[in-house]
Amino acid sequence: MSGATGPGTGREEKEERPVRVAIDTDVCIGAGQCALLAPDVFTQDDDGFGTVLPGREDGGGGTLVREAARACPVRAVTLGAPAGP
């Protein structure tokens, strides 16, 4: 079996859609899973709480942003539709 992907192969590549990433600072407990899984989008502030890196509110095209949101133990990371024009 080849490593081909695409229509008809049963292995279609998922196209990453842009998202709007946010962290609810009232909910965040500083577990750090977001920064661990997607360090190109998230970091932790001086108090250890998660924050979205400046300019990365669109998720930066990172494939691990969705996984980081799922890994948050208190669901403080939210993904939404990108802001319209």
Backbone hydrogen bonds in HBPLUS format (Angstrom, degrees):
<---DONOR---> <-ACCEPTOR-->    atom                        ^
c    i                          cat <-CA-CA->   ^        H-A-AA   ^      H-
h    n   atom  resd res      DA  || num        DHA   H-A  angle D-A-AA Bond
n    s   type  num  typ     dist DA aas  dist angle  dist       angle   num
A0009-THR N   A0006-GLY O   3.16 MM   3  5.76 162.3  2.20 138.6 139.6     1
A0020-ARG N   A0080-GLY O   2.77 MM  60  4.93 155.5  1.83 135.2 139.1     2
A0080-GLY N   A0020-ARG O   2.88 MM  60  4.93 150.1  1.97 136.7 146.3     3
A0021-VAL N   A0057-GLU O   2.74 MM  36  5.05 168.7  1.75 149.7 153.6     4
A0022-ALA N   A0078-THR O   3.02 MM  56  5.31 150.4  2.11 153.5 156.5     5
A0078-THR N   A0022-ALA O   2.83 MM  56  5.31 168.2  1.84 153.0 156.8     6
A0024-ASP N   A0076-ALA O   2.85 MM  52  4.99 162.2  1.88 138.5 143.1     7
A0027-VAL N   A0024-ASP O   2.97 MM   3  5.45 152.7  2.05 113.0 121.4     8
A0028-CYS N   A0024-ASP O   3.01 MM   4  6.20 154.1  2.08 156.8 165.2     9
A0036-LEU N   A0032-GLY O   3.03 MM   4  6.17 149.1  2.12 148.9 158.3    10
A0037-LEU N   A0033-GLN O   2.96 MM   4  6.03 159.6  2.00 148.1 152.4    11
A0038-ALA N   A0034-CYS O   2.90 MM   4  5.86 159.1  1.94 151.9 157.8    12
A0041-VAL N   A0038-ALA O   2.97 MM   3  5.63 165.9  1.99 122.3 126.8    13
A0042-PHE N   A0038-ALA O   2.97 MM   4  6.07 166.3  1.99 160.3 164.8    14
A0053-LEU N   A0041-VAL O   2.78 MM  12  5.53 173.8  1.78 151.4 153.6    15
A0043-THR N   A0051-THR O   2.91 MM   8  5.46 153.2  1.98 157.0 163.9    16
A0051-THR N   A0043-THR O   2.84 MM   8  5.46 143.1  1.97 156.8 154.1    17
A0045-ASP N   A0049-PHE O   2.78 MM   4  5.45 159.9  1.82 154.4 156.3    18
A0048-GLY N   A0045-ASP O   2.89 MM   3  5.18 162.9  1.92 114.5 119.9    19
A0056-ARG N   A0053-LEU O   2.98 MM   3  5.43 153.1  2.05 143.1 142.1    20
A0059-GLY N   A0056-ARG O   2.86 MM   3  5.37 156.7  1.91 125.4 126.4    21
A0062-GLY N   A0059-GLY O   2.99 MM   3  5.92 165.7  2.01 130.5 133.1    22
A0068-ALA N   A0064-LEU O   2.85 MM   4  6.08 153.7  1.92 150.2 157.6    23
A0069-ALA N   A0065-VAL O   3.03 MM   4  6.33 152.7  2.11 147.3 154.1    24
A0070-ARG N   A0066-ARG O   3.03 MM   4  6.33 156.2  2.09 146.7 153.0    25
A0071-ALA N   A0067-GLU O   2.91 MM   4  6.10 143.3  2.05 145.4 155.8    26
A0075-ARG N   A0072-CYS O   3.28 MM   3  5.09 164.0  2.31 102.3 107.0    27
